Amino acid sequence: MILVDIGNSGVRTVRFDDDSLSMDHVYRLSWNANLNSRGKSEPKQESHSNQRWCTSLDSSAFDWLVSHYVSVPTATWWISSVQQAAFLQLEKAIEKQSPRSSIRKVTFDNIPMKKAVDFPERTGMDRMLSAWEAWMSIQQPNTLTIPVIVAQAGTALTVDCVSRDGTYQGGAIMPGLGLSLQLLAAGTDQLPWLGNHQVTADPPLPGKDTSQAIAAGVHAALAGGARFLVDRYRSKAEWKNATVVVTGGDASILSRYVPPPARCVDHLVLRALYRLAKLNQGTNGY
């Protein structure tokens, strides 16, 4: 099976064949948000052998992604998507290179958890899958169930919660690191557009030039916003002892600032898809 997490700024994929899931071979496509950057040059991004920088409509990049899995001609692709254009590009690439494969696009009603939100069909699949996986992963046999707060640091920073009984309760959304950097560049005349990698987990303060000042400010908004929201949740009796699970591409920036009990887990959406696929293995449909 192939697991796919399509977010607003990229795609992550991994394959599993047995009863274990390894994140050692995750392939990625990455792109920037589509903002008017006032003609400012796009920052040079860090690249890796398992990653390509592209646009969400670059069919050749999706062909490159799918090419890593053509050795499994009848694979089932389990896909979580919050970006329809990217999903359609991936679907075309799969149909072209692996026509005998099947595609299962997960929807909110495929996730076996209660959802105490007004419009679950409009809630991001990544948020609900991460919340479900976080809650499932920390429960211990023969003990009381534990409420969970999930801080997902991606294109957006979402801080959601799951009650003790496993019900998804919704949460909060604010701009993530990369989006904040682009918004500063797009909304001002002279501020440069920094790359995500230019903001470290502990940037210098005070910043001695404009780039350092931006890094310090965006870092403070991200880390401070997450901690503030966690503190607000924990001020309520039902969340007082909640464990925080931090995930997402910029989790390392947040993890040291979130008060314990807390843990950092990579690729939470892919792990949720793995759990969902295993639950449904050997059945027809979801």
C-alpha positions in Angstrom: 0.0 0.0 0.0 1.0 3.6 -0.7 0.1 6.3 1.9 -0.2 9.9 0.7 -0.6 13.1 2.6 -1.4 16.0 0.3 -1.2 19.3 2.1 -1.4 23.0 1.0 2.3 23.2 0.4 3.3 19.8 -0.6 2.9 16.0 -0.8 4.4 13.2 1.3 4.3 9.6 0.3 5.5 6.3 1.9 5.1 2.6 1.1 4.4 -0.2 3.5 4.2 -4.0 2.8 4.0 -5.7 6.1 3.0 -5.1 9.7 5.4 -2.3 10.4 5.7 1.2 9.0 9.0 2.9 8.5 9.5 6.6 7.7 13.0 6.1 6.3 11.9 6.4 2.7 9.3 9.2 2.5 9.2 11.0 -0.8 8.1 14.6 -1.1 7.0 17.3 -3.4 7.1 20.9 -2.0 5.8 24.2 -3.3 5.3 27.7 -2.0 1.9 29.3 -1.4 0.5 31.2 -4.4 0.9 34.8 -3.1 1.7 38.0 -4.9 5.2 38.6 -3.7 5.6 42.1 -5.2 8.2 40.8 -7.6 10.5 39.8 -4.7 12.8 36.9 -5.5 11.8 33.5 -4.2 14.1 32.2 -1.5 16.5 29.4 -2.3 15.0 26.4 -0.5 16.9 23.4 1.0 16.5 20.3 -1.2 17.1 16.6 -0.6 17.4 13.6 -2.8 13.9 12.4 -1.8 12.3 15.8 -2.5 11.5 18.0 -5.4 10.5 21.7 -5.4 7.8 22.4 -7.9 4.3 23.9 -8.4 1.2 22.1 -7.5 0.4 21.8 -11.2 3.8 20.4 -12.3 2.8 17.1 -13.9 6.4 16.0 -14.3 7.0 16.3 -10.6 4.0 14.0 -9.9 5.3 11.6 -12.5 8.6 11.6 -10.6 6.8 10.9 -7.3 4.8 8.0 -8.7 7.8 6.5 -10.5 9.2 5.4 -7.1 6.2 3.0 -6.7 5.7 1.5 -10.1 7.3 -1.7 -8.9 4.0 -2.4 -7.1 1.6 -2.4 -10.1 -1.5 -3.3 -8.2 -1.0 -1.1 -5.1 -3.7 0.6 -3.2 -3.1 4.3 -2.7 -4.6 5.7 0.5 -4.8 9.4 0.1 -5.6 12.3 2.5 -5.9 15.6 0.6 -6.7 19.2 1.3 -5.6 20.4 -2.1 -7.8 19.3 -5.0 -5.6 20.5 -7.8 -2.6 18.5 -6.4 -4.9 15.4 -5.9 -6.0 15.5 -9.6 -2.3 15.8 -10.7 -1.4 12.8 -8.6 -4.5 10.8 -9.8 -3.4 11.4 -13.4 0.2 10.3 -12.7 -1.1 7.1 -11.0 -3.4 6.3 -13.9 -0.7 6.8 -16.4 2.1 4.9 -14.7 0.2 2.4 -12.6 -3.2 1.8 -14.2 -3.9 -1.4 -12.3 -3.6 0.4 -8.9 -6.6 1.6 -7.0 -7.1 4.9 -5.3 -8.9 5.5 -2.0 -9.4 9.1 -1.1 -10.2 9.3 2.6 -13.2 11.4 3.7 -14.3 12.5 7.1 -16.8 9.7 7.6 -14.0 7.1 7.0 -12.3 8.1 10.3 -13.7 6.0 13.2 -14.1 8.8 15.7 -16.9 11.1 16.9 -16.7 14.7 15.6 -18.2 17.4 17.7 -17.8 20.2 15.1 -20.4 22.0 13.1 -19.3 21.0 9.6 -17.0 17.9 9.6 -17.2 17.7 5.8 -15.5 21.1 5.7 -12.8 20.4 8.3 -9.3 19.6 7.0 -8.6 15.9 6.6 -5.1 16.4 7.9 -6.5 17.9 11.1 -8.9 15.1 11.8 -6.5 12.3 10.9 -3.8 13.8 13.0 -6.1 14.2 15.9 -7.4 10.6 15.7 -3.8 9.1 15.4 -2.6 11.3 18.3 -5.4 10.1 20.6 -5.1 6.5 19.5 -1.3 6.4 19.9 -1.1 7.6 23.5 -3.9 5.4 25.0 -2.6 2.7 27.3 -4.3 -0.7 28.0 -6.1 -1.0 31.3 -5.8 2.7 32.1 -8.0 5.7 32.0 -8.3 7.4 28.6 -6.3 10.6 28.1 -7.4 13.8 26.4 -5.1 15.1 23.7 -4.0 18.4 22.2 -2.5 18.2 18.7 -0.2 21.0 17.4 0.4 20.5 13.7 3.0 22.9 12.3 2.6 23.0 8.5 1.3 25.6 6.1 -1.0 26.5 8.9 -0.4 26.0 12.6 -3.5 24.1 13.9 -3.9 23.4 17.6 -6.8 20.9 18.0 -8.1 18.8 20.8 -9.6 15.4 21.4 -11.6 14.8 24.5 -11.0 11.9 26.9 -13.6 9.7 25.2 -12.0 10.1 21.8 -14.2 12.8 20.3 -12.7 15.4 18.0 -13.6 18.8 19.3 -12.1 21.2 16.7 -9.5 23.8 17.6 -7.7 26.9 16.3 -5.9 27.8 13.0 -3.2 30.4 12.5 -0.6 31.0 9.7 2.3 28.6 9.8 6.0 29.4 9.4 6.3 29.5 5.7 3.0 31.3 5.1 3.9 33.9 7.7 7.2 34.6 5.9 5.5 34.9 2.6 2.7 37.2 4.0 5.4 39.6 5.4 7.0 39.7 2.0 3.7 40.1 0.1 2.3 42.7 2.4 5.2 45.1 2.6 7.4 47.0 0.3 10.9 46.4 1.6 10.8 43.2 3.7 12.6 40.3 2.0 11.0 36.8 1.5 12.9 34.4 3.8 13.0 30.7 3.4 11.7 28.4 6.2 15.2 27.1 6.9 16.3 30.6 7.8 14.2 30.4 11.0 15.9 28.2 13.6 14.5 26.7 16.8 16.3 29.5 18.8 16.9 32.6 16.5 19.1 35.4 17.8 17.3 38.2 19.7 17.5 41.1 19.3 17.9 40.7 15.5 20.8 42.7 14.2 19.5 43.0 10.6 16.1 42.8 8.9 16.3 39.1 8.2 17.2 38.3 11.8 14.4 40.5 13.0 11.9 38.7 10.8 13.2 35.3 11.9 12.9 36.3 15.6 9.4 37.7 15.1 7.9 34.8 13.1 9.4 32.3 15.5 7.9 34.1 18.5 4.4 34.2 16.8 4.6 30.5 16.0 6.0 29.2 19.3 4.1 31.8 21.4 0.9 31.2 19.7 1.1 27.4 20.1 2.0 27.7 23.8 -0.8 30.3 24.4 -3.4 28.0 22.9 -2.2 25.0 24.8 -2.3 27.0 28.1 -5.9 28.1 27.3 -7.0 24.5 26.7 -5.3 23.3 29.9 -7.0 26.1 31.9 -10.2 24.1 31.4 -10.9 21.2 33.7 -11.4 18.7 30.9 -8.0 19.5 29.3 -6.0 20.0 32.5 -3.9 16.9 32.1 -4.0 16.7 28.3 -0.9 15.4 26.5 0.3 17.5 23.6 1.4 15.8 20.4 3.5 18.1 18.2 3.8 17.2 14.5 4.4 18.8 11.1 7.4 20.0 9.1 8.2 22.8 11.6 7.5 20.7 14.8 11.1 21.1 15.9 10.6 24.8 16.3 7.6 24.3 18.6 8.5 21.2 20.6 10.8 22.8 23.1 8.3 25.6 23.9 5.3 23.4 24.6 4.9 22.6 28.3 4.9 18.9 29.2 3.5 16.4 29.1 4.3 16.6 25.4 5.8 14.5 22.6 6.9 15.1 19.0 5.8 12.6 16.4 6.7 12.9 12.7 4.3 12.3 9.8 1.2 12.0 11.9 -1.1 12.0 8.9 0.8 9.1 7.2 0.7 7.2 10.5 -3.1 7.7 10.7 -3.5 6.4 7.1 -1.4 3.4 8.0 -3.7 2.7 11.0 -6.8 3.2 8.9 -5.5 0.9 6.1 -4.6 -1.8 8.6 -8.1 -1.6 10.2 -9.7 -2.0 6.8 -7.2 -4.6 5.4 -9.1 -7.6 3.9 -12.4 -5.7 3.7 -14.2 -4.2 0.7 -14.3 -0.5 0.8 -13.2 1.5 3.8 
